[in-house]
Amino acid sequence: MTFTPFLSGCDLIEAFLAPKADLWARWEAHDETARESIDHSAWAVFLRSYLMPDARGINRLVYGKVSERDRVALREYLGRLGTVPISRYSRAEQLAFWVNFYNALTVNLILSHYPVESILDIRISPGLLGYGPWDKHIVEVEGESLSLNDIEHRILRPIWRDARIHYVVNCAAVGCPNLPARPLTARTAEAMLDAGARAYINQFRGAILENGKLSVSKIYNWFSEDFGTKDREIIRHLMRYAQPSLAERLSGTKKISGYHYDWALNGAVGN
């Protein structure tokens, strides 16, 4: 993990490149009378087979041990999601769909380029300012070509306007909130959003408070429009999900002294 007492030049570039929430209105369509659910059982099987927490609570994916059969099964699952007429589903079902789709696409992307030390090594985004893989169109839904950034920043963030979204979408980095160990569903999403927030904030990846100085994940800077543009707003957000001991310490903290993030791949160590 890298700790910086201020935003360095590299940090400022990362903050500049972090997309703003920019609604793609075409995806606002939904049907609250719909009762159909989307099958994510294939994703559940994959996660049970290859995701494991390490001693520090980081969910590691054993990329190097994924069998060819399971790679095919993952691609088939993604192919099925691409055929779903998602605009005809309820909002709750849509949320689970987009989160699971994003996470499974990211895992498939890593597997397609493995071995890599970081997702940043997958430089397939188009354009002079291309950064990592997030801007490349890699899937089609309802006739629209989509990138990972489209899903996160043009659909999930602007439609749901819920900062907890950041705690359930995973970019395959150690510093990112954990890849959820099971798929989101319309029924479990609310509890999983809260659980993701608590897990991240109460662990070193989210917040470190030592000697009266608070260091937080860079996600709180990159996406300040979601968490708060002022230190006190971010601290208030942290306190909402902090365990009592951390919340008490945060209550006496007035500013953020530094930022940290680890872009290393969330793969199993030694695999």
SULPE-V844874 format. One record per helix or strand of 2 or more residues. SS is the DSSP state (h for helix, s for strand). FROM is the first residue (numbers start at 0). LEN is the number of residues. Records with the same first field share a line. If there is no record, write none. Layout:
SS: FROM-LEN ; FROM-LEN
This chain:
s: 1-3 ; 50-3 ; 58-3 ; 138-3 ; 143-3 ; 206-4 ; 212-5 ; 257-4
h: 8-9 ; 24-4 ; 40-10 ; 62-3 ; 67-15 ; 85-3 ; 90-23 ; 118-3 ; 147-13 ; 162-5 ; 188-13 ; 218-4 ; 223-4 ; 230-11 ; 243-8
